[in-house]
Amino acid sequence: MPFRQLIQKYTPRSLRNWLRNPQKSVRYVADRLAYACGSTPEAVIAKDWKVRCHPASRHHFAVFNTDPVQAAELKAFAAHSKPGMQLLDVGAHYGFFALAALHFGGKGARVICIEASSKAAAILRANLAANGASSDVQVIEAAMGSCDGQLNMLATGPLGSDYFVVPSEKRDDVTVVKQVALTSVLASTGFQPTHVKIDVEGFEEEVIKGGEGFLRAAQPVLFLELHGDFIRRRNQNPESVVGLLRSFGYKRFFSDGLELSDADMQAVHHNCRLTCLSSKS
């Protein structure tokens, strides 16, 4: 058996995650100790918008002010937000876009967050509480996929800020999580999103297939982080994701304020943050 496989088999993934980057692991513990002692630092997102947050999410929030790519993503989100918006946030992580929807949507805005990682979901709930937003957001701890069931996922631990990802190969060190389909979540909650955000690290096609009926009929504004490299690692084609959306009625795809053609998306290997619009959007 190759050495890498031996390590995977006999060393718990949680321990490997901690050892991959000791500096980040120390910071991980320090952030949680700080929160336990009552620290909820302020992250400056824009001149007129600051949020209180769990120390572990301060950097993740502040980059929407300091990093040009993520600042452009937020600008696009704000441009397509509207009063009273109803956001389904798939892959919510620490809840930045849930808070953004409440900020830009104002009174009457509501959010349902789908998050597979229980540790990320705990920080998400802490961030909602720190901003008095708990009553406006429902958090569902599950992965989203093409159907209801279970999904094998990999925990990334301190190095990956508790993200969960779908493995590209069969592995023994997975965590089995609950999986829900988009349409079943809407059926059970009665929620009718005006906006959907999907950031699922290469699992985009499955999520979209699980929401086919709703996406075809309602065609909400769709914010999609397309991970072409991750999709190809799973032996799938990112072009299929775009083709599927076109078949649902999404005809225009924007990134950083510019409309992208299929050739434009191919030029960046389908690694792009898209705002997907239909004639109804």
Protein Blocks (a to p, Z undefined) as FASTA:
>chain_A
ZZklmmmmmmcfklmmmmmmmmlmmmmmmmmmmmmnopacdddfbfkbccdddfklmmmm
mmmmmmmklmmmmmmmmmmgcehiacddehklnommmmmmmmmnoghiacddddfblklm
mmmmmmmmmnopmmmpccddddddfbdcddddddebjmnnopacddfbdcfkbccddddd
fklmmmmnopacfbdcddeehplmmmmmmmmmmmmmnopacdddddfklmmmnopafklm
mmmmmmnopabdceehiacdfklmmmnoopacdddddfkZZ
